[in-house]
């Protein structure tokens, strides 16, 4: 079993908040493909990283799905689509092998 996490930004690179329907679309797509999704929306997480000597910050929400198989090609294609949709150079979509208890 795999846990897939999508880290979605709250704001574009100009500081403008994304509309709720952008997240609703991702939610609906994941429900259709995987039968369910968990969205952590109420308390945005803060991503902080250092690049080129500068500190960058990003407010994010996390969407998660669980799946038996890891369809790497599908997830790569979807990540690239999300990067375009959210106007990001790179987005994090990560997978962890989990054991359901």
Wavefront OBJ file of the C-alpha trace (Angstrom):
o trace
v 0.000 0.000 0.000
v 1.217 3.510 -0.823
v 0.402 6.901 0.648
v 0.680 9.636 -1.972
v 0.940 13.233 -0.740
v 0.490 16.319 -2.905
v 1.831 19.580 -1.466
v -0.275 22.327 -3.024
v 0.617 26.022 -2.680
v -1.927 28.493 -1.336
v -0.447 31.407 -3.304
v 1.093 31.863 -6.724
v 4.548 33.393 -7.187
v 3.049 36.912 -7.122
v 1.379 36.297 -3.754
v -2.163 35.912 -5.129
v -4.300 33.268 -3.433
v -5.644 30.482 -5.610
v -9.427 30.228 -5.859
v -11.192 27.432 -3.968
v -12.337 25.824 -7.214
v -8.698 25.019 -8.094
v -8.486 22.778 -5.013
v -11.986 21.406 -5.556
v -10.915 20.275 -9.020
v -7.884 18.413 -7.607
v -10.102 16.853 -4.928
v -12.661 15.711 -7.500
v -9.984 14.297 -9.812
v -8.422 12.279 -6.987
v -11.789 10.979 -5.781
v -12.656 9.897 -9.312
v -9.294 8.153 -9.830
v -8.732 6.652 -6.354
v -12.147 6.581 -4.685
v -11.240 9.011 -1.903
v -8.925 11.752 -0.697
v -7.927 13.402 2.571
v -7.318 17.144 2.420
v -5.554 19.038 5.198
v -6.913 22.531 4.520
v -7.628 24.228 7.842
v -4.060 24.776 9.053
v -1.709 25.504 6.204
v 1.760 24.073 6.561
v 4.774 26.251 5.914
v 7.501 25.065 3.572
v 10.895 26.706 4.025
v 13.951 26.031 1.884
v 17.269 27.610 1.002
v 18.170 28.044 -2.645
v 20.981 30.136 -4.075
v 21.732 31.610 -0.662
v 18.168 32.885 -0.192
v 15.447 31.577 2.093
v 12.097 30.915 0.439
v 8.761 30.216 2.124
v 5.523 28.732 0.905
v 2.165 28.161 2.579
v 0.785 24.784 1.506
v -2.082 22.415 2.012
v -1.709 18.662 1.672
v -3.906 16.223 -0.199
v -3.402 12.486 0.403
v -4.595 9.312 -1.264
v -3.884 5.650 -0.539
v -3.458 3.144 -3.333
v -2.328 -0.453 -3.665
v -0.211 0.188 -6.752
v 2.154 3.053 -7.477
v 1.483 4.238 -11.031
v 4.651 6.328 -11.431
v 3.932 7.407 -15.008
v 0.421 8.615 -14.131
v 1.702 10.533 -11.094
v 4.526 12.134 -13.085
v 2.080 13.294 -15.749
v -0.336 14.586 -13.094
v 2.451 16.457 -11.255
v 3.476 18.206 -14.482
v -0.171 19.151 -15.065
v -0.437 20.533 -11.518
v 2.768 22.547 -11.995
v 1.150 24.209 -14.987
v -2.193 24.707 -13.253
v -0.587 26.214 -10.126
v 2.054 28.088 -12.153
v 4.953 26.492 -10.270
v 8.419 25.497 -11.478
v 8.316 22.375 -9.341
v 5.726 20.788 -7.080
v 6.158 17.994 -4.595
v 4.194 14.807 -5.062
v 5.667 12.093 -2.871
v 4.942 8.445 -2.183
v 5.607 6.378 0.910
v 5.143 2.663 1.273
v 2.824 2.071 4.217
v 1.365 -0.850 6.090
v -2.301 -0.550 6.931
v -2.937 -1.823 10.457
l 1 2 3 4 5 6 7 8 9 10 11 12 13 14 15 16 17 18 19 20 21 22 23 24 25 26 27 28 29 30 31 32 33 34 35 36 37 38 39 40 41 42 43 44 45 46 47 48 49 50 51 52 53 54 55 56 57 58 59 60 61 62 63 64 65 66 67 68 69 70 71 72 73 74 75 76 77 78 79 80 81 82 83 84 85 86 87 88 89 90 91 92 93 94 95 96 97 98 99 100 101
